[in-house]
């Protein structure tokens, strides 16, 4: 039961960060599978069944635009941030940095308390 709860909480935590992760990589046009590979290389694995609905949602919200490339043997849909998407991404990144700094301070403080208790 503890394992199930932990997995559920980790899933929630990851879900909240995926939008920022995806937007961070779409300053330049990329197709879905290349985006999956890039995110995995950078330590953020994402399932294609999660990515494609997210890409469609972000496009519907005006944060991304897409374009089909039919020049290659296999047609591919490329996604890129819009100007609006750039502004939203920049604000989300600023908020992330602030939140991350706060979390670092909280977690470091918690670790110090644990060390103090352990050393007593």
C-alpha atoms as an extended CHARMM CRD file, in Angstrom:
* protein
*
       120  EXT
         1         1  UNK       CA              0.0000000000        0.0000000000        0.0000000000  PROA      1               0.0000000000
         2         2  UNK       CA              2.8450000000        2.4180000000        0.8360000000  PROA      2               0.0000000000
         3         3  UNK       CA              4.4400000000        1.6770000000       -2.5510000000  PROA      3               0.0000000000
         4         4  UNK       CA              1.1430000000        2.4440000000       -4.3330000000  PROA      4               0.0000000000
         5         5  UNK       CA              0.7790000000        5.7150000000       -2.4760000000  PROA      5               0.0000000000
         6         6  UNK       CA              4.3560000000        6.7230000000       -3.2370000000  PROA      6               0.0000000000
         7         7  UNK       CA              3.9320000000        5.8990000000       -6.9290000000  PROA      7               0.0000000000
         8         8  UNK       CA              0.7080000000        7.9090000000       -7.0380000000  PROA      8               0.0000000000
         9         9  UNK       CA              2.3460000000       10.9250000000       -5.3720000000  PROA      9               0.0000000000
        10        10  UNK       CA              5.3750000000       10.7150000000       -7.6720000000  PROA      10              0.0000000000
        11        11  UNK       CA              3.0630000000       10.5820000000      -10.6740000000  PROA      11              0.0000000000
        12        12  UNK       CA              1.2830000000       13.7340000000       -9.4700000000  PROA      12              0.0000000000
        13        13  UNK       CA              4.5960000000       15.4990000000       -8.9290000000  PROA      13              0.0000000000
        14        14  UNK       CA              5.8280000000       14.5810000000      -12.4240000000  PROA      14              0.0000000000
        15        15  UNK       CA              2.5580000000       15.5160000000      -14.1020000000  PROA      15              0.0000000000
        16        16  UNK       CA              2.8690000000       19.0200000000      -12.7230000000  PROA      16              0.0000000000
        17        17  UNK       CA              6.3000000000       19.4910000000      -14.2630000000  PROA      17              0.0000000000
        18        18  UNK       CA              5.7450000000       17.9660000000      -17.7120000000  PROA      18              0.0000000000
        19        19  UNK       CA              4.2670000000       21.1020000000      -19.2620000000  PROA      19              0.0000000000
        20        20  UNK       CA              7.3640000000       23.1050000000      -18.3490000000  PROA      20              0.0000000000
        21        21  UNK       CA              9.6280000000       20.2780000000      -19.5420000000  PROA      21              0.0000000000
        22        22  UNK       CA              7.8850000000       20.0540000000      -22.9130000000  PROA      22              0.0000000000
        23        23  UNK       CA              7.7250000000       23.8150000000      -23.4410000000  PROA      23              0.0000000000
        24        24  UNK       CA             11.4180000000       24.1190000000      -22.5740000000  PROA      24              0.0000000000
        25        25  UNK       CA             12.3500000000       21.9190000000      -25.5250000000  PROA      25              0.0000000000
        26        26  UNK       CA             10.0890000000       23.4650000000      -28.1570000000  PROA      26              0.0000000000
        27        27  UNK       CA             11.8550000000       26.7480000000      -28.7990000000  PROA      27              0.0000000000
        28        28  UNK       CA             12.8200000000       25.0020000000      -32.0370000000  PROA      28              0.0000000000
        29        29  UNK       CA             10.5870000000       22.7240000000      -34.1030000000  PROA      29              0.0000000000
        30        30  UNK       CA             10.6380000000       19.0670000000      -33.0760000000  PROA      30              0.0000000000
        31        31  UNK       CA              8.4780000000       16.1000000000      -33.8620000000  PROA      31              0.0000000000
        32        32  UNK       CA              7.0180000000       14.0200000000      -31.0730000000  PROA      32              0.0000000000
        33        33  UNK       CA              9.3620000000       11.0530000000      -31.0100000000  PROA      33              0.0000000000
        34        34  UNK       CA             12.4460000000       13.2950000000      -31.1510000000  PROA      34              0.0000000000
        35        35  UNK       CA             11.0030000000       15.1910000000      -28.1930000000  PROA      35              0.0000000000
        36        36  UNK       CA             10.5560000000       11.9170000000      -26.2770000000  PROA      36              0.0000000000
        37        37  UNK       CA             14.1980000000       11.0310000000      -26.9530000000  PROA      37              0.0000000000
        38        38  UNK       CA             15.4850000000       14.4680000000      -25.9290000000  PROA      38              0.0000000000
        39        39  UNK       CA             13.5200000000       14.4590000000      -22.6990000000  PROA      39              0.0000000000
        40        40  UNK       CA             14.6950000000       10.9340000000      -21.8630000000  PROA      40              0.0000000000
        41        41  UNK       CA             18.3280000000       11.9090000000      -22.5280000000  PROA      41              0.0000000000
        42        42  UNK       CA             17.8930000000       14.7790000000      -20.0760000000  PROA      42              0.0000000000
        43        43  UNK       CA             16.4460000000       12.5270000000      -17.3790000000  PROA      43              0.0000000000
        44        44  UNK       CA             12.7450000000       13.2200000000      -17.9280000000  PROA      44              0.0000000000
        45        45  UNK       CA             11.1560000000       10.0890000000      -19.3500000000  PROA      45              0.0000000000
        46        46  UNK       CA              7.7100000000       10.6050000000      -20.8540000000  PROA      46              0.0000000000
        47        47  UNK       CA              5.3790000000        8.0560000000      -22.3630000000  PROA      47              0.0000000000
        48        48  UNK       CA              4.1460000000        8.8090000000      -25.8890000000  PROA      48              0.0000000000
        49        49  UNK       CA              0.5830000000        8.2120000000      -24.6350000000  PROA      49              0.0000000000
        50        50  UNK       CA              1.1400000000       11.1300000000      -22.2700000000  PROA      50              0.0000000000
        51        51  UNK       CA              3.0710000000       13.3390000000      -24.6780000000  PROA      51              0.0000000000
        52        52  UNK       CA              0.7670000000       13.4620000000      -27.6930000000  PROA      52              0.0000000000
        53        53  UNK       CA             -2.3970000000       14.4620000000      -25.8000000000  PROA      53              0.0000000000
        54        54  UNK       CA             -0.3090000000       17.0770000000      -23.9710000000  PROA      54              0.0000000000
        55        55  UNK       CA              1.0120000000       18.4610000000      -27.2760000000  PROA      55              0.0000000000
        56        56  UNK       CA             -2.5240000000       18.6890000000      -28.6760000000  PROA      56              0.0000000000
        57        57  UNK       CA             -3.7570000000       20.4290000000      -25.5230000000  PROA      57              0.0000000000
        58        58  UNK       CA             -0.8930000000       22.9600000000      -25.5620000000  PROA      58              0.0000000000
        59        59  UNK       CA             -1.5860000000       23.6380000000      -29.2330000000  PROA      59              0.0000000000
        60        60  UNK       CA             -5.2920000000       24.1560000000      -28.5300000000  PROA      60              0.0000000000
        61        61  UNK       CA             -4.3230000000       26.6110000000      -25.7640000000  PROA      61              0.0000000000
        62        62  UNK       CA             -2.2440000000       28.5970000000      -28.2670000000  PROA      62              0.0000000000
        63        63  UNK       CA              1.1190000000       27.7760000000      -26.6730000000  PROA      63              0.0000000000
        64        64  UNK       CA              2.2980000000       25.6200000000      -29.5820000000  PROA      64              0.0000000000
        65        65  UNK       CA              1.8060000000       25.5610000000      -33.3020000000  PROA      65              0.0000000000
        66        66  UNK       CA              2.3330000000       22.5490000000      -35.5080000000  PROA      66              0.0000000000
        67        67  UNK       CA              3.2360000000       21.8570000000      -39.0880000000  PROA      67              0.0000000000
        68        68  UNK       CA              3.3870000000       18.6540000000      -41.1030000000  PROA      68              0.0000000000
        69        69  UNK       CA              6.6070000000       17.8480000000      -42.9340000000  PROA      69              0.0000000000
        70        70  UNK       CA              5.8010000000       15.5660000000      -45.8410000000  PROA      70              0.0000000000
        71        71  UNK       CA              9.1720000000       15.9640000000      -47.5640000000  PROA      71              0.0000000000
        72        72  UNK       CA             10.6360000000       12.8820000000      -45.8950000000  PROA      72              0.0000000000
        73        73  UNK       CA              9.6290000000        9.2610000000      -46.4630000000  PROA      73              0.0000000000
        74        74  UNK       CA              7.5520000000        9.3310000000      -43.2750000000  PROA      74              0.0000000000
        75        75  UNK       CA              5.3840000000       12.4310000000      -42.7360000000  PROA      75              0.0000000000
        76        76  UNK       CA              5.9840000000       14.0000000000      -39.3360000000  PROA      76              0.0000000000
        77        77  UNK       CA              4.1670000000       16.6490000000      -37.3820000000  PROA      77              0.0000000000
        78        78  UNK       CA              6.5440000000       19.2350000000      -35.9260000000  PROA      78              0.0000000000
        79        79  UNK       CA              5.6620000000       21.3520000000      -32.8980000000  PROA      79              0.0000000000
        80        80  UNK       CA              7.1020000000       24.6920000000      -31.8360000000  PROA      80              0.0000000000
        81        81  UNK       CA              6.2710000000       27.2980000000      -29.2120000000  PROA      81              0.0000000000
        82        82  UNK       CA              4.2830000000       30.2800000000      -30.4140000000  PROA      82              0.0000000000
        83        83  UNK       CA              5.1520000000       33.8420000000      -29.3590000000  PROA      83              0.0000000000
        84        84  UNK       CA              2.4420000000       33.4970000000      -26.7320000000  PROA      84              0.0000000000
        85        85  UNK       CA              3.9540000000       30.1520000000      -25.7410000000  PROA      85              0.0000000000
        86        86  UNK       CA              7.3460000000       31.8410000000      -25.3550000000  PROA      86              0.0000000000
        87        87  UNK       CA              5.8790000000       34.3830000000      -22.9250000000  PROA      87              0.0000000000
        88        88  UNK       CA              4.0670000000       31.7150000000      -20.9140000000  PROA      88              0.0000000000
        89        89  UNK       CA              7.1740000000       29.5100000000      -20.8670000000  PROA      89              0.0000000000
        90        90  UNK       CA              9.3470000000       32.3780000000      -19.6050000000  PROA      90              0.0000000000
        91        91  UNK       CA              6.9040000000       33.1280000000      -16.7810000000  PROA      91              0.0000000000
        92        92  UNK       CA              6.5620000000       29.4460000000      -15.8540000000  PROA      92              0.0000000000
        93        93  UNK       CA             10.3660000000       29.1380000000      -15.8150000000  PROA      93              0.0000000000
        94        94  UNK       CA             10.6330000000       32.1690000000      -13.4930000000  PROA      94              0.0000000000
        95        95  UNK       CA              8.0060000000       30.6980000000      -11.1920000000  PROA      95              0.0000000000
        96        96  UNK       CA              9.7830000000       27.3250000000      -11.2580000000  PROA      96              0.0000000000
        97        97  UNK       CA             13.0870000000       28.9240000000      -10.2290000000  PROA      97              0.0000000000
        98        98  UNK       CA             11.4100000000       30.6700000000       -7.3130000000  PROA      98              0.0000000000
        99        99  UNK       CA              9.5360000000       27.5420000000       -6.2350000000  PROA      99              0.0000000000
       100       100  UNK       CA             12.6390000000       25.4060000000       -6.6390000000  PROA      100             0.0000000000
       101       101  UNK       CA             14.7030000000       27.7550000000       -4.4690000000  PROA      101             0.0000000000
       102       102  UNK       CA             12.0220000000       27.6400000000       -1.8060000000  PROA      102             0.0000000000
       103       103  UNK       CA             11.8600000000       23.8380000000       -1.9600000000  PROA      103             0.0000000000
       104       104  UNK       CA             15.6450000000       23.6050000000       -1.7290000000  PROA      104             0.0000000000
       105       105  UNK       CA             15.5710000000       25.7520000000        1.4070000000  PROA      105             0.0000000000
       106       106  UNK       CA             12.8140000000       23.6120000000        2.9290000000  PROA      106             0.0000000000
       107       107  UNK       CA             14.4910000000       20.3200000000        2.1080000000  PROA      107             0.0000000000
       108       108  UNK       CA             17.9240000000       21.4560000000        3.3080000000  PROA      108             0.0000000000
       109       109  UNK       CA             16.3490000000       22.6520000000        6.5360000000  PROA      109             0.0000000000
       110       110  UNK       CA             14.6170000000       19.2820000000        6.9390000000  PROA      110             0.0000000000
       111       111  UNK       CA             17.8940000000       17.4330000000        6.3080000000  PROA      111             0.0000000000
       112       112  UNK       CA             19.6650000000       19.5380000000        8.9660000000  PROA      112             0.0000000000
       113       113  UNK       CA             16.9770000000       18.6610000000       11.4960000000  PROA      113             0.0000000000
       114       114  UNK       CA             17.3940000000       14.9690000000       10.7070000000  PROA      114             0.0000000000
       115       115  UNK       CA             21.1810000000       15.2500000000       11.1460000000  PROA      115             0.0000000000
       116       116  UNK       CA             20.7790000000       17.0590000000       14.4720000000  PROA      116             0.0000000000
       117       117  UNK       CA             18.4000000000       14.3910000000       15.7740000000  PROA      117             0.0000000000
       118       118  UNK       CA             20.7160000000       11.6220000000       14.5580000000  PROA      118             0.0000000000
       119       119  UNK       CA             23.7490000000       13.2190000000       16.2800000000  PROA      119             0.0000000000
       120       120  UNK       CA             22.0110000000       13.7560000000       19.6430000000  PROA      120             0.0000000000
